[in-house]
Amino acid sequence: EEVVYQWLSIKLPAEVEIMKEAAMLSATWQIEAYKTIIPGKTTDADVAKFLKAKMKAQGVTDAWAADQNPNVNSGPDRGHSHSTNKVIMP
């Protein structure tokens, strides 16, 4: 178990570069997505659709279950699940 943990925790330089690019894209898209939100009108699913279009345009595929990626859940009771038609409030 420890050997597997150590093996998975060490990244090759190429893997680090991929992770840096993924983080940069995610941060950029997140800011762009925030700019599309109209409080009281936009839903979590609207934001997820926006982000999914960004992924498709960039040629990025899902890293986990497609129906839960991207995971957009707003509000104090947010969690990890698929995006819903919950309206994003101020």
PyMOL Python script that loads the backbone (N, CA, C, O; Angstrom):
from pymol import cmd

cmd.read_pdbstr("""\
ATOM      1  N   GLU A   1       0.817  -1.193   0.000  1.00  0.00           N
ATOM      2  CA  GLU A   1       0.000   0.000   0.000  1.00  0.00           C
ATOM      3  C   GLU A   1       0.864   1.262   0.000  1.00  0.00           C
ATOM      4  O   GLU A   1       0.594   2.198  -0.752  1.00  0.00           O
ATOM      5  N   GLU A   2       1.883   1.289   0.825  1.00  0.00           N
ATOM      6  CA  GLU A   2       2.773   2.457   0.884  1.00  0.00           C
ATOM      7  C   GLU A   2       3.527   2.636  -0.430  1.00  0.00           C
ATOM      8  O   GLU A   2       3.721   3.764  -0.884  1.00  0.00           O
ATOM      9  N   VAL A   3       3.950   1.537  -1.041  1.00  0.00           N
ATOM     10  CA  VAL A   3       4.661   1.620  -2.321  1.00  0.00           C
ATOM     11  C   VAL A   3       3.752   2.231  -3.394  1.00  0.00           C
ATOM     12  O   VAL A   3       4.189   3.082  -4.168  1.00  0.00           O
ATOM     13  N   VAL A   4       2.516   1.803  -3.435  1.00  0.00           N
ATOM     14  CA  VAL A   4       1.564   2.336  -4.409  1.00  0.00           C
ATOM     15  C   VAL A   4       1.334   3.824  -4.140  1.00  0.00           C
ATOM     16  O   VAL A   4       1.315   4.624  -5.075  1.00  0.00           O
ATOM     17  N   TYR A   5       1.165   4.194  -2.898  1.00  0.00           N
ATOM     18  CA  TYR A   5       0.964   5.595  -2.532  1.00  0.00           C
ATOM     19  C   TYR A   5       2.150   6.439  -2.993  1.00  0.00           C
ATOM     20  O   TYR A   5       1.966   7.499  -3.592  1.00  0.00           O
ATOM     21  N   GLN A   6       3.344   5.979  -2.720  1.00  0.00           N
ATOM     22  CA  GLN A   6       4.545   6.720  -3.112  1.00  0.00           C
ATOM     23  C   GLN A   6       4.651   6.815  -4.633  1.00  0.00           C
ATOM     24  O   GLN A   6       5.007   7.864  -5.171  1.00  0.00           O
ATOM     25  N   TRP A   7       4.343   5.724  -5.320  1.00  0.00           N
ATOM     26  CA  TRP A   7       4.415   5.707  -6.783  1.00  0.00           C
ATOM     27  C   TRP A   7       3.435   6.719  -7.378  1.00  0.00           C
ATOM     28  O   TRP A   7       3.787   7.447  -8.307  1.00  0.00           O
ATOM     29  N   LEU A   8       2.213   6.771  -6.852  1.00  0.00           N
ATOM     30  CA  LEU A   8       1.205   7.696  -7.360  1.00  0.00           C
ATOM     31  C   LEU A   8       1.494   9.146  -6.991  1.00  0.00           C
ATOM     32  O   LEU A   8       1.060  10.056  -7.696  1.00  0.00           O
ATOM     33  N   SER A   9       2.214   9.376  -5.907  1.00  0.00           N
ATOM     34  CA  SER A   9       2.453  10.739  -5.443  1.00  0.00           C
ATOM     35  C   SER A   9       3.588  11.439  -6.186  1.00  0.00           C
ATOM     36  O   SER A   9       3.702  12.663  -6.120  1.00  0.00           O
ATOM     37  N   ILE A  10       4.413  10.694  -6.878  1.00  0.00           N
ATOM     38  CA  ILE A  10       5.533  11.277  -7.612  1.00  0.00           C
ATOM     39  C   ILE A  10       5.108  11.535  -9.051  1.00  0.00           C
ATOM     40  O   ILE A  10       4.642  10.631  -9.745  1.00  0.00           O
ATOM     41  N   LYS A  11       5.272  12.767  -9.486  1.00  0.00           N
ATOM     42  CA  LYS A  11       4.885  13.145 -10.841  1.00  0.00           C
ATOM     43  C   LYS A  11       6.126  13.399 -11.699  1.00  0.00           C
ATOM     44  O   LYS A  11       7.114  13.979 -11.249  1.00  0.00           O
ATOM     45  N   LEU A  12       6.039  12.949 -12.932  1.00  0.00           N
ATOM     46  CA  LEU A  12       7.089  13.231 -13.903  1.00  0.00           C
ATOM     47  C   LEU A  12       6.976  14.696 -14.328  1.00  0.00           C
ATOM     48  O   LEU A  12       5.898  15.280 -14.218  1.00  0.00           O
ATOM     49  N   PRO A  13       8.056  15.298 -14.809  1.00  0.00           N
ATOM     50  CA  PRO A  13       7.985  16.689 -15.271  1.00  0.00           C
ATOM     51  C   PRO A  13       6.872  16.913 -16.295  1.00  0.00           C
ATOM     52  O   PRO A  13       6.200  17.943 -16.252  1.00  0.00           O
ATOM     53  N   ALA A  14       6.670  15.981 -17.198  1.00  0.00           N
ATOM     54  CA  ALA A  14       5.599  16.123 -18.204  1.00  0.00           C
ATOM     55  C   ALA A  14       4.226  16.125 -17.531  1.00  0.00           C
ATOM     56  O   ALA A  14       3.334  16.863 -17.949  1.00  0.00           O
ATOM     57  N   GLU A  15       4.050  15.305 -16.490  1.00  0.00           N
ATOM     58  CA  GLU A  15       2.780  15.273 -15.769  1.00  0.00           C
ATOM     59  C   GLU A  15       2.540  16.590 -15.028  1.00  0.00           C
ATOM     60  O   GLU A  15       1.413  17.081 -14.967  1.00  0.00           O
ATOM     61  N   VAL A  16       3.604  17.150 -14.471  1.00  0.00           N
ATOM     62  CA  VAL A  16       3.493  18.425 -13.762  1.00  0.00           C
ATOM     63  C   VAL A  16       3.052  19.518 -14.740  1.00  0.00           C
ATOM     64  O   VAL A  16       2.207  20.346 -14.399  1.00  0.00           O
ATOM     65  N   GLU A  17       3.609  19.529 -15.933  1.00  0.00           N
ATOM     66  CA  GLU A  17       3.225  20.524 -16.935  1.00  0.00           C
ATOM     67  C   GLU A  17       1.765  20.379 -17.342  1.00  0.00           C
ATOM     68  O   GLU A  17       1.062  21.376 -17.506  1.00  0.00           O
ATOM     69  N   ILE A  18       1.310  19.151 -17.503  1.00  0.00           N
ATOM     70  CA  ILE A  18      -0.101  18.901 -17.826  1.00  0.00           C
ATOM     71  C   ILE A  18      -0.988  19.420 -16.698  1.00  0.00           C
ATOM     72  O   ILE A  18      -2.012  20.052 -16.955  1.00  0.00           O
ATOM     73  N   MET A  19      -0.605  19.161 -15.465  1.00  0.00           N
ATOM     74  CA  MET A  19      -1.393  19.613 -14.317  1.00  0.00           C
ATOM     75  C   MET A  19      -1.411  21.137 -14.224  1.00  0.00           C
ATOM     76  O   MET A  19      -2.436  21.723 -13.875  1.00  0.00           O
ATOM     77  N   LYS A  20      -0.291  21.780 -14.532  1.00  0.00           N
ATOM     78  CA  LYS A  20      -0.241  23.244 -14.528  1.00  0.00           C
ATOM     79  C   LYS A  20      -1.176  23.820 -15.589  1.00  0.00           C
ATOM     80  O   LYS A  20      -1.892  24.787 -15.329  1.00  0.00           O
ATOM     81  N   GLU A  21      -1.171  23.232 -16.777  1.00  0.00           N
ATOM     82  CA  GLU A  21      -2.046  23.698 -17.844  1.00  0.00           C
ATOM     83  C   GLU A  21      -3.509  23.484 -17.466  1.00  0.00           C
ATOM     84  O   GLU A  21      -4.346  24.355 -17.699  1.00  0.00           O
ATOM     85  N   ALA A  22      -3.812  22.340 -16.889  1.00  0.00           N
ATOM     86  CA  ALA A  22      -5.190  22.058 -16.468  1.00  0.00           C
ATOM     87  C   ALA A  22      -5.646  23.061 -15.410  1.00  0.00           C
ATOM     88  O   ALA A  22      -6.780  23.536 -15.455  1.00  0.00           O
ATOM     89  N   ALA A  23      -4.778  23.380 -14.470  1.00  0.00           N
ATOM     90  CA  ALA A  23      -5.126  24.346 -13.426  1.00  0.00           C
ATOM     91  C   ALA A  23      -5.350  25.733 -14.017  1.00  0.00           C
ATOM     92  O   ALA A  23      -6.266  26.445 -13.605  1.00  0.00           O
ATOM     93  N   MET A  24      -4.513  26.120 -14.986  1.00  0.00           N
ATOM     94  CA  MET A  24      -4.657  27.418 -15.630  1.00  0.00           C
ATOM     95  C   MET A  24      -5.968  27.501 -16.398  1.00  0.00           C
ATOM     96  O   MET A  24      -6.684  28.497 -16.299  1.00  0.00           O
ATOM     97  N   LEU A  25      -6.289  26.456 -17.169  1.00  0.00           N
ATOM     98  CA  LEU A  25      -7.555  26.430 -17.898  1.00  0.00           C
ATOM     99  C   LEU A  25      -8.744  26.481 -16.938  1.00  0.00           C
ATOM    100  O   LEU A  25      -9.697  27.229 -17.155  1.00  0.00           O
ATOM    101  N   SER A  26      -8.678  25.690 -15.894  1.00  0.00           N
ATOM    102  CA  SER A  26      -9.777  25.654 -14.914  1.00  0.00           C
ATOM    103  C   SER A  26      -9.995  27.020 -14.278  1.00  0.00           C
ATOM    104  O   SER A  26     -11.136  27.464 -14.149  1.00  0.00           O
ATOM    105  N   ALA A  27      -8.932  27.685 -13.886  1.00  0.00           N
ATOM    106  CA  ALA A  27      -9.046  28.997 -13.247  1.00  0.00           C
ATOM    107  C   ALA A  27      -9.607  30.030 -14.224  1.00  0.00           C
ATOM    108  O   ALA A  27     -10.476  30.825 -13.864  1.00  0.00           O
ATOM    109  N   THR A  28      -9.111  30.014 -15.450  1.00  0.00           N
ATOM    110  CA  THR A  28      -9.586  30.952 -16.469  1.00  0.00           C
ATOM    111  C   THR A  28     -11.063  30.738 -16.754  1.00  0.00           C
ATOM    112  O   THR A  28     -11.838  31.694 -16.787  1.00  0.00           O
ATOM    113  N   TRP A  29     -11.451  29.498 -16.959  1.00  0.00           N
ATOM    114  CA  TRP A  29     -12.848  29.181 -17.267  1.00  0.00           C
ATOM    115  C   TRP A  29     -13.761  29.493 -16.094  1.00  0.00           C
ATOM    116  O   TRP A  29     -14.899  29.923 -16.287  1.00  0.00           O
ATOM    117  N   GLN A  30     -13.272  29.280 -14.882  1.00  0.00           N
ATOM    118  CA  GLN A  30     -14.081  29.566 -13.703  1.00  0.00           C
ATOM    119  C   GLN A  30     -14.404  31.059 -13.648  1.00  0.00           C
ATOM    120  O   GLN A  30     -15.548  31.431 -13.387  1.00  0.00           O
ATOM    121  N   ILE A  31     -13.425  31.906 -13.886  1.00  0.00           N
ATOM    122  CA  ILE A  31     -13.651  33.355 -13.887  1.00  0.00           C
ATOM    123  C   ILE A  31     -14.616  33.733 -15.012  1.00  0.00           C
ATOM    124  O   ILE A  31     -15.518  34.544 -14.808  1.00  0.00           O
ATOM    125  N   GLU A  32     -14.429  33.150 -16.194  1.00  0.00           N
ATOM    126  CA  GLU A  32     -15.336  33.414 -17.314  1.00  0.00           C
ATOM    127  C   GLU A  32     -16.764  32.969 -16.980  1.00  0.00           C
ATOM    128  O   GLU A  32     -17.729  33.658 -17.309  1.00  0.00           O
ATOM    129  N   ALA A  33     -16.885  31.831 -16.334  1.00  0.00           N
ATOM    130  CA  ALA A  33     -18.213  31.315 -15.960  1.00  0.00           C
ATOM    131  C   ALA A  33     -18.884  32.243 -14.956  1.00  0.00           C
ATOM    132  O   ALA A  33     -20.082  32.504 -15.065  1.00  0.00           O
ATOM    133  N   TYR A  34     -18.126  32.748 -13.972  1.00  0.00           N
ATOM    134  CA  TYR A  34     -18.699  33.668 -12.987  1.00  0.00           C
ATOM    135  C   TYR A  34     -19.285  34.899 -13.669  1.00  0.00           C
ATOM    136  O   TYR A  34     -20.313  35.421 -13.237  1.00  0.00           O
ATOM    137  N   LYS A  35     -18.635  35.362 -14.730  1.00  0.00           N
ATOM    138  CA  LYS A  35     -19.091  36.559 -15.438  1.00  0.00           C
ATOM    139  C   LYS A  35     -20.414  36.340 -16.176  1.00  0.00           C
ATOM    140  O   LYS A  35     -21.087  37.308 -16.531  1.00  0.00           O
ATOM    141  N   THR A  36     -20.794  35.087 -16.408  1.00  0.00           N
ATOM    142  CA  THR A  36     -22.057  34.798 -17.106  1.00  0.00           C
ATOM    143  C   THR A  36     -23.244  34.713 -16.160  1.00  0.00           C
ATOM    144  O   THR A  36     -24.391  34.688 -16.607  1.00  0.00           O
ATOM    145  N   ILE A  37     -22.987  34.670 -14.877  1.00  0.00           N
ATOM    146  CA  ILE A  37     -24.052  34.442 -13.899  1.00  0.00           C
ATOM    147  C   ILE A  37     -24.882  35.700 -13.675  1.00  0.00           C
ATOM    148  O   ILE A  37     -24.359  36.786 -13.427  1.00  0.00           O
ATOM    149  N   ILE A  38     -26.187  35.512 -13.773  1.00  0.00           N
ATOM    150  CA  ILE A  38     -27.149  36.554 -13.408  1.00  0.00           C
ATOM    151  C   ILE A  38     -27.877  36.020 -12.173  1.00  0.00           C
ATOM    152  O   ILE A  38     -28.715  35.126 -12.287  1.00  0.00           O
ATOM    153  N   PRO A  39     -27.555  36.572 -10.979  1.00  0.00           N
ATOM    154  CA  PRO A  39     -28.190  36.076  -9.755  1.00  0.00           C
ATOM    155  C   PRO A  39     -29.715  36.115  -9.863  1.00  0.00           C
ATOM    156  O   PRO A  39     -30.303  37.085 -10.341  1.00  0.00           O
ATOM    157  N   GLY A  40     -30.329  35.029  -9.405  1.00  0.00           N
ATOM    158  CA  GLY A  40     -31.779  34.910  -9.450  1.00  0.00           C
ATOM    159  C   GLY A  40     -32.305  34.366 -10.769  1.00  0.00           C
ATOM    160  O   GLY A  40     -33.508  34.146 -10.911  1.00  0.00           O
ATOM    161  N   LYS A  41     -31.409  34.143 -11.750  1.00  0.00           N
ATOM    162  CA  LYS A  41     -31.821  33.643 -13.055  1.00  0.00           C
ATOM    163  C   LYS A  41     -30.986  32.440 -13.514  1.00  0.00           C
ATOM    164  O   LYS A  41     -31.537  31.414 -13.912  1.00  0.00           O
ATOM    165  N   THR A  42     -29.676  32.571 -13.455  1.00  0.00           N
ATOM    166  CA  THR A  42     -28.772  31.513 -13.925  1.00  0.00           C
ATOM    167  C   THR A  42     -28.822  30.317 -12.989  1.00  0.00           C
ATOM    168  O   THR A  42     -28.866  30.478 -11.769  1.00  0.00           O
ATOM    169  N   THR A  43     -28.816  29.112 -13.560  1.00  0.00           N
ATOM    170  CA  THR A  43     -28.820  27.891 -12.751  1.00  0.00           C
ATOM    171  C   THR A  43     -27.438  27.253 -12.717  1.00  0.00           C
ATOM    172  O   THR A  43     -26.565  27.577 -13.523  1.00  0.00           O
ATOM    173  N   ASP A  44     -27.260  26.355 -11.783  1.00  0.00           N
ATOM    174  CA  ASP A  44     -26.021  25.576 -11.729  1.00  0.00           C
ATOM    175  C   ASP A  44     -25.811  24.847 -13.053  1.00  0.00           C
ATOM    176  O   ASP A  44     -24.693  24.775 -13.562  1.00  0.00           O
ATOM    177  N   ALA A  45     -26.905  24.305 -13.608  1.00  0.00           N
ATOM    178  CA  ALA A  45     -26.818  23.572 -14.881  1.00  0.00           C
ATOM    179  C   ALA A  45     -26.400  24.488 -16.031  1.00  0.00           C
ATOM    180  O   ALA A  45     -25.704  24.046 -16.945  1.00  0.00           O
ATOM    181  N   ASP A  46     -26.816  25.763 -16.000  1.00  0.00           N
ATOM    182  CA  ASP A  46     -26.390  26.716 -17.026  1.00  0.00           C
ATOM    183  C   ASP A  46     -24.871  26.894 -16.999  1.00  0.00           C
ATOM    184  O   ASP A  46     -24.214  26.911 -18.040  1.00  0.00           O
ATOM    185  N   VAL A  47     -24.336  27.026 -15.802  1.00  0.00           N
ATOM    186  CA  VAL A  47     -22.889  27.211 -15.655  1.00  0.00           C
ATOM    187  C   VAL A  47     -22.157  25.940 -16.092  1.00  0.00           C
ATOM    188  O   VAL A  47     -21.124  26.014 -16.758  1.00  0.00           O
ATOM    189  N   ALA A  48     -22.687  24.784 -15.720  1.00  0.00           N
ATOM    190  CA  ALA A  48     -22.077  23.514 -16.128  1.00  0.00           C
ATOM    191  C   ALA A  48     -22.073  23.389 -17.651  1.00  0.00           C
ATOM    192  O   ALA A  48     -21.092  22.934 -18.238  1.00  0.00           O
ATOM    193  N   LYS A  49     -23.171  23.794 -18.285  1.00  0.00           N
ATOM    194  CA  LYS A  49     -23.256  23.745 -19.754  1.00  0.00           C
ATOM    195  C   LYS A  49     -22.213  24.667 -20.383  1.00  0.00           C
ATOM    196  O   LYS A  49     -21.569  24.297 -21.365  1.00  0.00           O
ATOM    197  N   PHE A  50     -22.047  25.856 -19.826  1.00  0.00           N
ATOM    198  CA  PHE A  50     -21.029  26.796 -20.297  1.00  0.00           C
ATOM    199  C   PHE A  50     -19.640  26.167 -20.209  1.00  0.00           C
ATOM    200  O   PHE A  50     -18.858  26.226 -21.158  1.00  0.00           O
ATOM    201  N   LEU A  51     -19.347  25.567 -19.059  1.00  0.00           N
ATOM    202  CA  LEU A  51     -18.034  24.955 -18.851  1.00  0.00           C
ATOM    203  C   LEU A  51     -17.836  23.732 -19.744  1.00  0.00           C
ATOM    204  O   LEU A  51     -16.734  23.507 -20.244  1.00  0.00           O
ATOM    205  N   LYS A  52     -18.881  22.946 -19.948  1.00  0.00           N
ATOM    206  CA  LYS A  52     -18.788  21.758 -20.818  1.00  0.00           C
ATOM    207  C   LYS A  52     -18.455  22.196 -22.249  1.00  0.00           C
ATOM    208  O   LYS A  52     -17.681  21.533 -22.939  1.00  0.00           O
ATOM    209  N   ALA A  53     -19.047  23.320 -22.692  1.00  0.00           N
ATOM    210  CA  ALA A  53     -18.745  23.844 -24.031  1.00  0.00           C
ATOM    211  C   ALA A  53     -17.283  24.267 -24.123  1.00  0.00           C
ATOM    212  O   ALA A  53     -16.638  24.042 -25.147  1.00  0.00           O
ATOM    213  N   LYS A  54     -16.757  24.875 -23.067  1.00  0.00           N
ATOM    214  CA  LYS A  54     -15.337  25.262 -23.030  1.00  0.00           C
ATOM    215  C   LYS A  54     -14.461  24.018 -23.142  1.00  0.00           C
ATOM    216  O   LYS A  54     -13.474  24.009 -23.877  1.00  0.00           O
ATOM    217  N   MET A  55     -14.828  22.975 -22.412  1.00  0.00           N
ATOM    218  CA  MET A  55     -14.063  21.727 -22.452  1.00  0.00           C
ATOM    219  C   MET A  55     -14.056  21.150 -23.861  1.00  0.00           C
ATOM    220  O   MET A  55     -13.012  20.738 -24.367  1.00  0.00           O
ATOM    221  N   LYS A  56     -15.228  21.122 -24.491  1.00  0.00           N
ATOM    222  CA  LYS A  56     -15.340  20.558 -25.834  1.00  0.00           C
ATOM    223  C   LYS A  56     -14.500  21.356 -26.825  1.00  0.00           C
ATOM    224  O   LYS A  56     -13.789  20.777 -27.647  1.00  0.00           O
ATOM    225  N   ALA A  57     -14.579  22.686 -26.750  1.00  0.00           N
ATOM    226  CA  ALA A  57     -13.818  23.539 -27.664  1.00  0.00           C
ATOM    227  C   ALA A  57     -12.310  23.341 -27.506  1.00  0.00           C
ATOM    228  O   ALA A  57     -11.558  23.453 -28.474  1.00  0.00           O
ATOM    229  N   GLN A  58     -11.880  23.049 -26.293  1.00  0.00           N
ATOM    230  CA  GLN A  58     -10.455  22.853 -26.013  1.00  0.00           C
ATOM    231  C   GLN A  58     -10.018  21.411 -26.274  1.00  0.00           C
ATOM    232  O   GLN A  58      -8.823  21.116 -26.289  1.00  0.00           O
ATOM    233  N   GLY A  59     -10.986  20.515 -26.480  1.00  0.00           N
ATOM    234  CA  GLY A  59     -10.652  19.114 -26.694  1.00  0.00           C
ATOM    235  C   GLY A  59     -10.328  18.380 -25.406  1.00  0.00           C
ATOM    236  O   GLY A  59      -9.602  17.386 -25.407  1.00  0.00           O
ATOM    237  N   VAL A  60     -10.881  18.885 -24.298  1.00  0.00           N
ATOM    238  CA  VAL A  60     -10.650  18.288 -22.980  1.00  0.00           C
ATOM    239  C   VAL A  60     -11.773  17.304 -22.690  1.00  0.00           C
ATOM    240  O   VAL A  60     -12.941  17.607 -22.930  1.00  0.00           O
ATOM    241  N   THR A  61     -11.431  16.140 -22.181  1.00  0.00           N
ATOM    242  CA  THR A  61     -12.434  15.132 -21.847  1.00  0.00           C
ATOM    243  C   THR A  61     -12.658  15.086 -20.343  1.00  0.00           C
ATOM    244  O   THR A  61     -11.917  15.692 -19.570  1.00  0.00           O
ATOM    245  N   ASP A  62     -13.683  14.364 -19.947  1.00  0.00           N
ATOM    246  CA  ASP A  62     -14.028  14.246 -18.536  1.00  0.00           C
ATOM    247  C   ASP A  62     -12.987  13.431 -17.776  1.00  0.00           C
ATOM    248  O   ASP A  62     -12.457  12.438 -18.274  1.00  0.00           O
ATOM    249  N   ALA A  63     -12.714  13.884 -16.554  1.00  0.00           N
ATOM    250  CA  ALA A  63     -11.781  13.173 -15.689  1.00  0.00           C
ATOM    251  C   ALA A  63     -12.508  12.202 -14.765  1.00  0.00           C
ATOM    252  O   ALA A  63     -11.883  11.363 -14.116  1.00  0.00           O
ATOM    253  N   TRP A  64     -13.820  12.321 -14.712  1.00  0.00           N
ATOM    254  CA  TRP A  64     -14.652  11.409 -13.915  1.00  0.00           C
ATOM    255  C   TRP A  64     -16.008  11.319 -14.599  1.00  0.00           C
ATOM    256  O   TRP A  64     -16.126  11.722 -15.757  1.00  0.00           O
ATOM    257  N   ALA A  65     -17.010  10.819 -13.945  1.00  0.00           N
ATOM    258  CA  ALA A  65     -18.319  10.586 -14.557  1.00  0.00           C
ATOM    259  C   ALA A  65     -18.819  11.834 -15.283  1.00  0.00           C
ATOM    260  O   ALA A  65     -18.911  12.907 -14.688  1.00  0.00           O
ATOM    261  N   ALA A  66     -19.139  11.692 -16.558  1.00  0.00           N
ATOM    262  CA  ALA A  66     -19.531  12.824 -17.397  1.00  0.00           C
ATOM    263  C   ALA A  66     -20.736  13.577 -16.848  1.00  0.00           C
ATOM    264  O   ALA A  66     -20.816  14.794 -17.010  1.00  0.00           O
ATOM    265  N   ASP A  67     -21.678  12.885 -16.202  1.00  0.00           N
ATOM    266  CA  ASP A  67     -22.866  13.568 -15.688  1.00  0.00           C
ATOM    267  C   ASP A  67     -22.570  14.383 -14.429  1.00  0.00           C
ATOM    268  O   ASP A  67     -23.412  15.162 -13.984  1.00  0.00           O
ATOM    269  N   GLN A  68     -21.385  14.208 -13.857  1.00  0.00           N
ATOM    270  CA  GLN A  68     -20.985  14.973 -12.678  1.00  0.00           C
ATOM    271  C   GLN A  68     -19.824  15.917 -12.981  1.00  0.00           C
ATOM    272  O   GLN A  68     -19.242  16.497 -12.064  1.00  0.00           O
ATOM    273  N   ASN A  69     -19.485  16.072 -14.252  1.00  0.00           N
ATOM    274  CA  ASN A  69     -18.354  16.898 -14.638  1.00  0.00           C
ATOM    275  C   ASN A  69     -18.769  17.859 -15.733  1.00  0.00           C
ATOM    276  O   ASN A  69     -19.233  17.404 -16.778  1.00  0.00           O
ATOM    277  N   PRO A  70     -18.629  19.159 -15.552  1.00  0.00           N
ATOM    278  CA  PRO A  70     -18.091  19.788 -14.341  1.00  0.00           C
ATOM    279  C   PRO A  70     -19.128  19.805 -13.222  1.00  0.00           C
ATOM    280  O   PRO A  70     -20.333  19.855 -13.469  1.00  0.00           O
ATOM    281  N   ASN A  71     -18.640  19.763 -12.013  1.00  0.00           N
ATOM    282  CA  ASN A  71     -19.493  19.765 -10.842  1.00  0.00           C
ATOM    283  C   ASN A  71     -19.772  21.211 -10.455  1.00  0.00           C
ATOM    284  O   ASN A  71     -18.874  21.904  -9.976  1.00  0.00           O
ATOM    285  N   VAL A  72     -20.983  21.670 -10.651  1.00  0.00           N
ATOM    286  CA  VAL A  72     -21.367  23.040 -10.305  1.00  0.00           C
ATOM    287  C   VAL A  72     -22.524  22.962  -9.330  1.00  0.00           C
ATOM    288  O   VAL A  72     -23.634  22.582  -9.699  1.00  0.00           O
ATOM    289  N   ASN A  73     -22.264  23.320  -8.096  1.00  0.00           N
ATOM    290  CA  ASN A  73     -23.282  23.322  -7.049  1.00  0.00           C
ATOM    291  C   ASN A  73     -23.114  24.589  -6.235  1.00  0.00           C
ATOM    292  O   ASN A  73     -22.080  24.783  -5.595  1.00  0.00           O
ATOM    293  N   SER A  74     -24.116  25.453  -6.251  1.00  0.00           N
ATOM    294  CA  SER A  74     -24.046  26.719  -5.529  1.00  0.00           C
ATOM    295  C   SER A  74     -24.813  26.648  -4.215  1.00  0.00           C
ATOM    296  O   SER A  74     -25.605  25.734  -3.984  1.00  0.00           O
ATOM    297  N   GLY A  75     -24.560  27.630  -3.368  1.00  0.00           N
ATOM    298  CA  GLY A  75     -25.300  27.762  -2.118  1.00  0.00           C
ATOM    299  C   GLY A  75     -24.638  27.068  -0.960  1.00  0.00           C
ATOM    300  O   GLY A  75     -23.662  26.337  -1.131  1.00  0.00           O
ATOM    301  N   PRO A  76     -25.178  27.300   0.234  1.00  0.00           N
ATOM    302  CA  PRO A  76     -24.577  26.751   1.444  1.00  0.00           C
ATOM    303  C   PRO A  76     -24.698  25.235   1.565  1.00  0.00           C
ATOM    304  O   PRO A  76     -23.937  24.617   2.310  1.00  0.00           O
ATOM    305  N   ASP A  77     -25.640  24.626   0.848  1.00  0.00           N
ATOM    306  CA  ASP A  77     -25.846  23.179   0.944  1.00  0.00           C
ATOM    307  C   ASP A  77     -25.230  22.442  -0.243  1.00  0.00           C
ATOM    308  O   ASP A  77     -25.621  21.317  -0.555  1.00  0.00           O
ATOM    309  N   ARG A  78     -24.266  23.084  -0.900  1.00  0.00           N
ATOM    310  CA  ARG A  78     -23.672  22.458  -2.075  1.00  0.00           C
ATOM    311  C   ARG A  78     -22.889  21.209  -1.671  1.00  0.00           C
ATOM    312  O   ARG A  78     -22.471  21.053  -0.524  1.00  0.00           O
ATOM    313  N   GLY A  79     -22.710  20.337  -2.643  1.00  0.00           N
ATOM    314  CA  GLY A  79     -21.966  19.112  -2.396  1.00  0.00           C
ATOM    315  C   GLY A  79     -21.413  18.594  -3.699  1.00  0.00           C
ATOM    316  O   GLY A  79     -21.309  19.343  -4.670  1.00  0.00           O
ATOM    317  N   HIS A  80     -21.066  17.362  -3.735  1.00  0.00           N
ATOM    318  CA  HIS A  80     -20.508  16.748  -4.932  1.00  0.00           C
ATOM    319  C   HIS A  80     -21.562  15.867  -5.583  1.00  0.00           C
ATOM    320  O   HIS A  80     -21.839  14.760  -5.124  1.00  0.00           O
ATOM    321  N   SER A  81     -22.136  16.372  -6.646  1.00  0.00           N
ATOM    322  CA  SER A  81     -23.117  15.618  -7.409  1.00  0.00           C
ATOM    323  C   SER A  81     -23.287  16.305  -8.750  1.00  0.00           C
ATOM    324  O   SER A  81     -22.579  17.267  -9.049  1.00  0.00           O
ATOM    325  N   HIS A  82     -24.200  15.831  -9.547  1.00  0.00           N
ATOM    326  CA  HIS A  82     -24.445  16.469 -10.832  1.00  0.00           C
ATOM    327  C   HIS A  82     -25.075  17.849 -10.622  1.00  0.00           C
ATOM    328  O   HIS A  82     -25.713  18.105  -9.600  1.00  0.00           O
ATOM    329  N   SER A  83     -24.885  18.726 -11.600  1.00  0.00           N
ATOM    330  CA  SER A  83     -25.476  20.060 -11.535  1.00  0.00           C
ATOM    331  C   SER A  83     -26.980  19.960 -11.743  1.00  0.00           C
ATOM    332  O   SER A  83     -27.459  19.121 -12.505  1.00  0.00           O
ATOM    333  N   THR A  84     -27.710  20.819 -11.064  1.00  0.00           N
ATOM    334  CA  THR A  84     -29.164  20.797 -11.144  1.00  0.00           C
ATOM    335  C   THR A  84     -29.681  22.134 -11.686  1.00  0.00           C
ATOM    336  O   THR A  84     -28.897  23.011 -12.047  1.00  0.00           O
ATOM    337  N   ASN A  85     -30.974  22.274 -11.738  1.00  0.00           N
ATOM    338  CA  ASN A  85     -31.597  23.528 -12.166  1.00  0.00           C
ATOM    339  C   ASN A  85     -31.786  24.494 -11.011  1.00  0.00           C
ATOM    340  O   ASN A  85     -32.623  25.394 -11.079  1.00  0.00           O
ATOM    341  N   LYS A  86     -31.025  24.314  -9.967  1.00  0.00           N
ATOM    342  CA  LYS A  86     -31.071  25.229  -8.812  1.00  0.00           C
ATOM    343  C   LYS A  86     -30.603  26.600  -9.277  1.00  0.00           C
ATOM    344  O   LYS A  86     -29.551  26.722  -9.903  1.00  0.00           O
ATOM    345  N   VAL A  87     -31.380  27.629  -8.972  1.00  0.00           N
ATOM    346  CA  VAL A  87     -31.054  28.994  -9.362  1.00  0.00           C
ATOM    347  C   VAL A  87     -29.997  29.558  -8.409  1.00  0.00           C
ATOM    348  O   VAL A  87     -30.100  29.423  -7.190  1.00  0.00           O
ATOM    349  N   ILE A  88     -28.998  30.182  -8.987  1.00  0.00           N
ATOM    350  CA  ILE A  88     -27.922  30.782  -8.205  1.00  0.00           C
ATOM    351  C   ILE A  88     -28.414  32.123  -7.662  1.00  0.00           C
ATOM    352  O   ILE A  88     -28.824  33.001  -8.421  1.00  0.00           O
ATOM    353  N   MET A  89     -28.367  32.262  -6.360  1.00  0.00           N
ATOM    354  CA  MET A  89     -28.862  33.470  -5.703  1.00  0.00           C
ATOM    355  C   MET A  89     -27.688  34.345  -5.268  1.00  0.00           C
ATOM    356  O   MET A  89     -26.566  33.862  -5.118  1.00  0.00           O
ATOM    357  N   PRO A  90     -27.958  35.646  -5.066  1.00  0.00           N
ATOM    358  CA  PRO A  90     -26.874  36.549  -4.616  1.00  0.00           C
ATOM    359  C   PRO A  90     -26.309  36.102  -3.279  1.00  0.00           C
ATOM    360  O   PRO A  90     -25.397  36.737  -2.750  1.00  0.00           O
TER     361      PRO A  90
END
""", "prot")
cmd.dss("prot")
cmd.show_as("cartoon", "prot")
cmd.util.cbc("prot")
cmd.orient("prot")
